[in-house]
Amino acid sequence: MELTSFFNLLKVVTPVSLLGMTLFSAALLFLNQKVLSFLSLLDFRQRNAGNIALIFIFSLSLLCSYVIFFLINIVRRKVNNIYIKNTERKRIELLQKSLHQLTPDEKTYLQPFILQGKNTLYFSIQDGIAGGLVAKKIIYMSSQVGNMFSGFAYNLQPWAREYLCEHIDLLSE
């Protein structure tokens, strides 16, 4: 068998088939003579002991490498999730910090969301205060449909609603 054919064959070998080869070769190598004789495999083991040992070591090595890479991937995913959660937590903390630096006009705009339980407020597309709150990611334009008379719909970001409900004093002037 060519070496490239051998490596191509390894690409399609699954961990389950490797486990089977490992267990089968281990049984042939380590079962006692009475059991092997009963199974009519004693002569086979004696004639092929070197090849069986080679298959056992090779399949066990590949199986161990699958297990190691599987565990590495689990650890890598957990580390990535922790990193993402920490990054998101830091981002939210920075956004929350901006709520501590609101101007009196911005507080006035946000009060109906919290004090009156409003979900949507309408502001002119040219409103600088609303635009500033959007830029700070505190509110967002919830609909692209609006007009110059009634304005455009804006909603409070969920993180901002939650934080302002817990720290209602931030809205007092």
PAZAPA-4460 file (N, C-alpha, C; in steps of 0.05 Angstrom, whole numbers, plus 32768, in hexadecimal, padded with zeros to 4 digits):
% residues 173
    n_x    n_y    n_z   ca_x   ca_y   ca_z    c_x    c_y    c_z   seq   type   mol
   8011   7FE8   8000   8000   8000   8000   8012   8019   8000     1      M     A
   800B   802B   7FEF   801A   8045   7FEE   8015   8055   8007     2      E     A
   8029   8065   800E   8026   8075   8026   800F   8089   8023     3      L     A
   800C   8096   800B   7FF6   80A9   8008   7FDB   809B   800A     4      T     A
   7FD9   8083   7FFF   7FC0   8074   8001   7FBA   806E   801F     5      S     A
   7FCF   8067   802D   7FCB   8061   804A   7FC1   807A   8059     6      F     A
   7FCD   8091   8053   7FC4   80AA   8061   7FA8   80B2   8058     7      F     A
   7FA1   80AD   803F   7F86   80B3   8036   7F72   80A0   8044     8      N     A
   7F7A   8088   8049   7F69   8075   8057   7F65   807E   8074     9      L     A
   7F79   808A   8080   7F77   8094   809C   7F63   80AA   809E    10      L     A
   7F5F   80BA   8089   7F4C   80D0   808A   7F2F   80C6   808E    11      K     A
   7F29   80AE   8084   7F0D   80A5   8086   7F09   8092   809E    12      V     A
   7F1E   808C   80AC   7F1C   807A   80C4   7F0F   808B   80DB    13      V     A
   7EFA   8080   80E6   7EEC   808F   80FC   7EF7   8085   8117    14      T     A
   7EF2   8096   812B   7EFA   808D   8146   7EED   8073   814F    15      P     A
   7ED4   806E   8145   7EC6   8056   814D   7ED5   803E   8141    16      V     A
   7EDD   8040   8127   7EEB   8029   811B   7F07   8025   8128    17      S     A
   7F14   803C   8130   7F2D   8039   813E   7F2A   802C   8158    18      L     A
   7F14   8032   8166   7F0F   8025   8180   7F0B   8007   817B    19      L     A
   7EFC   8000   8167   7EF8   7FE4   8160   7F12   7FD6   815A    20      G     A
   7F24   7FE2   814A   7F3E   7FD6   8143   7F4F   7FD3   815D    21      M     A
   7F4E   7FE8   816E   7F5E   7FE7   8186   7F54   7FD0   8198    22      T     A
   7F3A   7FCE   819C   7F30   7FB9   81AE   7F34   7F9E   81A2    23      L     A
   7F31   7F9B   8188   7F35   7F80   817B   7F52   7F78   817D    24      F     A
   7F64   7F8A   8176   7F81   7F83   8178   7F89   7F7F   8195    25      S     A
   7F7E   7F8E   81A7   7F84   7F8A   81C4   7F7B   7F6E   81CD    26      A     A
   7F63   7F66   81C4   7F59   7F4C   81CB   7F6C   7F36   81C0    27      A     A
   7F74   7F39   81A7   7F86   7F25   819B   7FA1   7F24   81AA    28      L     A
   7FAA   7F3B   81B2   7FC4   7F3C   81C0   7FC3   7F32   81DD    29      L     A
   7FAE   7F39   81EB   7FAE   7F36   8208   7F9B   7F20   8213    30      F     A
   7F8A   7F14   8203   7F7A   7EFE   820D   7F8B   7EE6   8212    31      L     A
   7F83   7ED6   8226   7F94   7EBE   822C   7F91   7EA9   8216    32      N     A
   7FA3   7E96   8216   7FA4   7E82   8201   7F8B   7E70   8200    33      Q     A
   7F7F   7E6B   8216   7F67   7E5A   8216   7F50   7E67   8207    34      K     A
   7F4C   7E81   820C   7F36   7E8F   81FE   7F3C   7E91   81E0    35      V     A
   7F55   7E97   81D9   7F5C   7E99   81BD   7F5A   7E7E   81AF    36      L     A
   7F61   7E69   81BD   7F5F   7E4E   81B2   7F42   7E47   81AE    37      S     A
   7F31   7E4F   81C1   7F14   7E4A   81BE   7F09   7E59   81A6    38      F     A
   7F13   7E71   81A1   7F0A   7E81   818A   7F18   7E7A   8170    39      L     A
   7F2A   7E67   8171   7F3B   7E5F   815A   7F4C   7E76   8150    40      S     A
   7F56   7E86   8162   7F67   7E9D   815A   7F83   7E9B   8165    41      L     A
   7F89   7E85   8173   7FA4   7E83   817F   7FB9   7E81   8169    42      L     A
   7FB5   7E71   8155   7FC9   7E6F   813F   7FCC   7E8A   8131    43      D     A
   7FB5   7E97   812D   7FB6   7EB1   811F   7FC7   7EC5   812F    44      F     A
   7FC3   7EC6   8149   7FD3   7ED8   815A   7FF0   7ED1   8159    45      R     A
   7FF7   7EB8   815A   8013   7EB0   8159   8020   7EB7   813F    46      Q     A
   8012   7EB4   8129   801E   7EBA   810E   801F   7ED8   8109    47      R     A
   800D   7EE8   8115   800B   7F05   810F   800F   7F17   8127    48      N     A
   801C   7F0E   813B   801F   7F1D   8154   802B   7F39   814F    49      A     A
   8040   7F3A   813F   804C   7F54   8139   8039   7F67   812B    50      G     A
   802B   7F5E   8117   8017   7F6F   8109   8000   7F78   811B    51      N     A
   7FF7   7F65   812C   7FE1   7F6B   813F   7FEB   7F81   8152    52      I     A
   8003   7F7E   815C   800E   7F92   816F   8011   7FAD   8162    53      A     A
   801A   7FAC   8148   801C   7FC5   8139   8001   7FD3   8136    54      L     A
   7FEC   7FC3   812F   7FD1   7FCE   812B   7FC7   7FD9   8146    55      I     A
   7FCC   7FCA   815C   7FC3   7FD3   8176   7FD0   7FEE   817D    56      F     A
   7FEA   7FF0   817B   7FF8   8009   8182   7FEF   8020   8170    57      I     A
   7FEE   801A   8156   7FE6   802F   8143   7FC9   8039   8148    58      F     A
   7FB7   8026   814A   7F9B   802E   814E   7F96   803C   8169    59      S     A
   7FA4   8032   817D   7FA2   803F   8198   7FAE   805B   8197    60      L     A
   7FC4   805F   8188   7FD0   807A   8186   7FBD   808D   8178    61      S     A
   7FB1   8084   8162   7F9E   8095   8153   7F86   809B   8164    62      L     A
   7F7C   8087   8172   7F65   808B   8183   7F6B   809F   8199    63      L     A
   7F82   809D   81A5   7F8B   80B0   81BA   7F8D   80CD   81AE    64      C     A
   7F97   80CF   8195   7F99   80E9   8189   7F7D   80F5   8184    65      S     A
   7F6A   80E4   817C   7F4E   80EE   8179   7F44   80F9   8193    66      Y     A
   7F48   80EA   81A8   7F3F   80F2   81C3   7F4C   810C   81CC    67      V     A
   7F66   810E   81C7   7F75   8126   81CF   7F6A   813E   81C0    68      I     A
   7F67   813B   81A5   7F5D   8152   8196   7F40   8159   819D    69      F     A
   7F30   8145   81A3   7F15   814A   81AC   7F15   815A   81C6    70      F     A
   7F26   8153   81D9   7F28   8161   81F2   7F33   817D   81EE    71      L     A
   7F46   8180   81DC   7F51   819A   81D6   7F3C   81AD   81CB    72      I     A
   7F2B   81A2   81B9   7F15   81B2   81AD   7F01   81BA   81C2    73      N     A
   7EFB   81A9   81D5   7EE8   81B0   81EA   7EF4   81C7   81FB    74      I     A
   7F0D   81C4   8202   7F1A   81D9   8212   7F1B   81F3   8202    75      V     A
   7F22   81F2   81E9   7F24   8209   81D8   7F09   8218   81D6    76      R     A
   7EF3   8208   81D3   7ED8   8214   81D2   7ED1   8221   81EC    77      R     A
   7ED8   8214   8202   7ED2   8220   821C   7EE1   823A   8220    78      K     A
   7EFB   823A   8219   7F0B   8252   821C   7F00   8268   820A    79      V     A
   7EF8   8262   81F1   7EED   8276   81DF   7ED3   8281   81EA    80      N     A
   7EC2   826F   81F6   7EA9   8279   8202   7EAE   828B   8219    81      N     A
   7EC2   8285   8229   7EC9   8296   8240   7ED3   82B1   8236    82      I     A
   7EE4   82B0   8221   7EEE   82C9   8215   7ED7   82DA   820A    83      Y     A
   7EC5   82CD   81FC   7EAF   82DC   81F0   7E9D   82E8   8206    84      I     A
   7E97   82D8   821A   7E87   82E2   8230   7E95   82F9   823E    85      K     A
   7EAF   82F7   8243   7EBE   830D   8250   7EBE   8326   823E    86      N     A
   7EC1   8322   8225   7EC1   8339   8212   7EA6   8346   8211    87      T     A
   7E91   8336   8211   7E76   8341   8211   7E70   834F   822B    88      E     A
   7E79   8343   8241   7E75   8350   825B   7E83   836B   825D    89      R     A
   7E9B   836C   8252   7EAA   8385   8252   7E9C   839A   8241    90      K     A
   7E92   8391   822A   7E83   83A3   8218   7E6B   83AF   8226    91      R     A
   7E5C   839E   8233   7E44   83A7   8242   7E4C   83BA   8258    92      I     A
   7E61   83B4   8266   7E6A   83C5   827C   7E71   83E1   8271    93      E     A
   7E7E   83E2   825A   7E84   83FC   824E   7E6B   840B   8247    94      L     A
   7E58   83FC   823C   7E3E   8409   8234   7E30   8413   824D    95      L     A
   7E30   8403   8262   7E23   840B   827B   7E30   8423   8287    96      Q     A
   7E4A   8425   8284   7E59   843D   828E   7E4E   8456   8281    97      K     A
   7E47   8454   8267   7E3C   846C   8259   7E22   8475   8265    98      S     A
   7E13   8463   8272   7DFA   846B   827F   7DFF   847D   8297    99      L     A
   7E17   847B   82A2   7E1E   848B   82B9   7E27   84A8   82B1   100      H     A
   7E29   84AC   8297   7E32   84C6   828D   7E1D   84D3   827B   101      Q     A
   7E04   84CD   8280   7DEF   84D9   826F   7DEB   84F7   8275   102      L     A
   7DE5   8505   8260   7DDE   8522   8263   7DC2   8524   826D   103      T     A
   7DBA   853B   8278   7D9E   853E   8281   7D8A   853A   826A   104      P     A
   7D90   8543   8252   7D7E   853F   823B   7D7B   8521   8235   105      D     A
   7D91   8512   8236   7D91   84F5   8230   7D80   84E7   8245   106      E     A
   7D83   84EF   825F   7D73   84E3   8274   7D55   84E7   826F   107      K     A
   7D4E   8500   8266   7D32   8506   8260   7D28   84F4   824A   108      T     A
   7D38   84EF   8236   7D2F   84DD   8220   7D2B   84C0   8229   109      Y     A
   7D3B   84B8   823C   7D3A   849B   8245   7D26   8496   825B   110      L     A
   7D1E   84AB   8269   7D0B   84A7   827F   7CF1   8499   8278   111      Q     A
   7CE3   84A0   8261   7CCA   8492   825A   7CCE   8474   8256   112      P     A
   7CE5   846C   824D   7CEA   844F   8249   7CE9   8441   8264   113      F     A
   7CF3   844D   8279   7CF5   843F   8292   7CDE   8447   82A5   114      I     A
   7CD9   8461   82A8   7CC5   846A   82BC   7CA9   8465   82B3   115      L     A
   7CA4   8465   8298   7C89   8461   828E   7C86   8446   8280   116      Q     A
   7C9C   8436   827F   7C9B   841C   8273   7C97   841C   8255   117      G     A
   7C9F   8432   8248   7C9B   8434   822B   7CAF   8421   821D   118      K     A
   7CA6   8415   8208   7CB7   8404   81F8   7CC3   8413   81E0   119      N     A
   7CB2   8425   81D5   7CBA   8434   81BD   7CB4   8452   81C1   120      T     A
   7CC7   8462   81BA   7CC3   847F   81B9   7CC9   8489   819D   121      L     A
   7CBD   849F   8195   7CC1   84AA   817A   7CD1   84C4   817C   122      Y     A
   7CE6   84C5   816C   7CF7   84DC   816A   7CFC   84E3   814D   123      F     A
   7D01   84FC   8148   7D07   8505   812D   7D21   84F8   8124   124      S     A
   7D23   84F3   810A   7D3C   84E8   8100   7D53   84FB   8103   125      I     A
   7D4D   8515   8106   7D61   8529   8109   7D68   8530   8126   126      Q     A
   7D5B   8522   8139   7D5F   8527   8155   7D7B   851F   815E   127      D     A
   7D8A   8533   8166   7DA6   852E   816E   7DA9   851E   8188   128      G     A
   7D96   8522   819A   7D98   8513   81B4   7D92   84F6   81AF   129      I     A
   7D7D   84F0   819F   7D77   84D4   8199   7D8F   84C8   8189   130      A     A
   7D99   84D7   8176   7DB0   84CE   8167   7DC8   84C8   8178   131      G     A
   7DCD   84D8   818D   7DE2   84D3   819F   7DDE   84BA   81B0   132      G     A
   7DC5   84B5   81B8   7DBF   849C   81C7   7DC2   8484   81B5   133      L     A
   7DBC   8487   819B   7DC0   8471   8189   7DDE   846C   8186   134      V     A
   7DEE   8481   8183   7E0B   847E   8180   7E17   8471   8199   135      A     A
   7E0C   8476   81B0   7E15   846A   81C9   7E0A   844E   81CD   136      K     A
   7DFA   8445   81B9   7DEE   842A   81BA   7DDB   8426   81D1   137      K     A
   7DCE   843C   81DA   7DBB   843A   81F0   7D9E   8436   81E5   138      I     A
   7D98   8443   81CF   7D7F   843E   81C1   7D85   8436   81A4   139      I     A
   7D71   842C   8196   7D74   8425   817A   7D5B   842C   816B   140      Y     A
   7D5E   8431   8151   7D46   8436   8140   7D3A   841B   813A   141      M     A
   7D22   8417   8144   7D15   83FD   8142   7D05   83FA   8128   142      S     A
   7D02   840F   8119   7CF4   840D   80FF   7CFF   8422   80ED   143      S     A
   7D03   841B   80D4   7D0D   842E   80C0   7CF6   843E   80B4   144      Q     A
   7CDE   8438   80BD   7CC6   8446   80B2   7CBE   845C   80C7   145      V     A
   7CBC   8474   80BD   7CB4   848A   80CE   7CB0   84A2   80BC   146      G     A
   7CA9   84B8   80C9   7CA5   84D1   80B9   7CAE   84E9   80C9   147      N     A
   7CAD   8500   80BC   7CB6   8518   80C9   7CA3   8522   80DF   148      M     A
   7C8A   8519   80DE   7C76   8522   80F1   7C76   8512   810B   149      F     A
   7C74   84F8   8109   7C73   84E7   8121   7C8F   84DE   8129   150      S     A
   7CA2   84DF   8117   7CBD   84D7   811D   7CC2   84BA   8117   151      G     A
   7CD8   84AF   8121   7CE0   8494   811D   7CE0   8485   8138   152      F     A
   7CDA   846B   8137   7CD9   845B   814F   7CF4   8454   8159   153      A     A
   7CF8   8458   8173   7D11   8451   8181   7D0B   8440   8199   154      Y     A
   7D1A   842B   819E   7D17   841A   81B5   7D31   841B   81C6   155      N     A
   7D2E   8415   81DF   7D45   8413   81F1   7D52   83F8   81EE   156      L     A
   7D6C   83F8   81EE   7D7B   83DF   81EC   7D75   83CE   8205   157      Q     A
   7D71   83B4   8202   7D6A   83A3   8219   7D7E   83A5   8231   158      P     A
   7D98   83A6   822B   7DAC   83A8   8240   7DA8   83C3   824F   159      W     A
   7DA1   83D9   8240   7D9E   83F3   824D   7D84   83F3   825E   160      A     A
   7D6F   83E7   8254   7D56   83E5   8264   7D5B   83D7   827E   161      R     A
   7D69   83C0   827C   7D6E   83B0   8294   7D7F   83C0   82A8   162      E     A
   7D94   83CD   829E   7DA6   83DC   82B0   7D98   83F4   82BC   163      Y     A
   7D89   8403   82AC   7D7B   841A   82B6   7D65   8413   82CA   164      L     A
   7D58   83FC   82C6   7D44   83F3   82D9   7D51   83ED   82F4   165      C     A
   7D69   83E3   82F4   7D78   83DD   830C   7D84   83F6   8319   166      E     A
   7D89   840A   8308   7D97   8423   8311   7D86   843B   8308   167      H     A
   7D6E   843C   8311   7D5B   8450   8309   7D64   846C   8310   168      I     A
   7D76   846E   8324   7D80   8488   832D   7D91   8495   8317   169      D     A
   7D9A   8486   8303   7DAA   8492   82ED   7D99   84A5   82DC   170      L     A
   7D7E   84A2   82DE   7D6C   84B3   82CD   7D64   84CC   82DC   171      L     A
   7D6B   84CF   82F5   7D63   84E8   8303   7D78   84FD   82FD   172      S     A
   7D6E   8516   82FC   7D80   852C   82F3   7D8F   8538   830A   173      E     A
***
